[in-house]
Amino acid sequence: MKFRRKKLIPATLGGKAAQVSLELAASLVVVFILLFGALQLFLWMNRSLVQRQKDYEAQRVNAGNSGSEVQVDESDQSKYPKLNIFGQ
């Protein structure tokens, strides 16, 4: 039993280039959305940390002047910034 090699006919260059362009465009859109989301997340974390640090620093004077332990109250979440990725 003999096997014959089939001659592979290369695809036209236009078809391959178009597919690569479409895949590149789709992947770039996804990458930019992920980068934008990560940037918004880091900015939110920074704003939240600044607000929490302000509350902590405000309680330091009370903690230094009193003999008991002073806790920072974080139960009121309305004063902390909300995570809003696609809006202002």
Summary of the structure (lengths in Angstrom):
residues: 88
radius of gyration: 28.9
end to end distance: 72.1
largest distance: 97.0
contacts: 141
relative contact order: 0.10
helix: 64%
strand: 0%
